[in-house]
C-alpha cells in the first residue's frame, strides 16, 4: 500500500471516529481491531484474523470501499 492510499483509508476511517494504527490495523476508541486493509493488484482488501479476506473493492474507490465495509461489517455510522 502506498502512502497516498494509507492517507485515503485513514481519512475515510476518521469520519467514523476511527483511524489506522501504525501497524495498519483499524483502531477505534483506543482499541485496536483485528481487521486491516491492504491494496494488491488494484484491489482494496479488508483482511481479518488469520488472513481471511473479508471484502474487496476497486483501489480506485478506496474511500467508498472503506465506508461500505465499516458500515456493513460493524454497522458504523459516519459522524
C-alpha positions, 0 to 999 in steps of 0.5 A: 500500500502506498502512502497516498492510499494509507492517507485515503483509508485513514481519512475515510476511517476518521469520519467514523471516529476511527483511524489506522494504527501504525501497524495498519490495523483499524483502531477505534476508541483506543482499541485496536481491531483485528481487521486491516486493509491492504491494496494488491493488484488494484484491489482494496482488501479488508483482511481479518484474523488469520488472513481471511479476506473479508471484502474487496473493492476497486483501489480506485474507490478506496474511500467508498470501499472503506465506508461500505465495509465499516458500515456493513461489517460493524454497522458504523455510522459516519459522524 
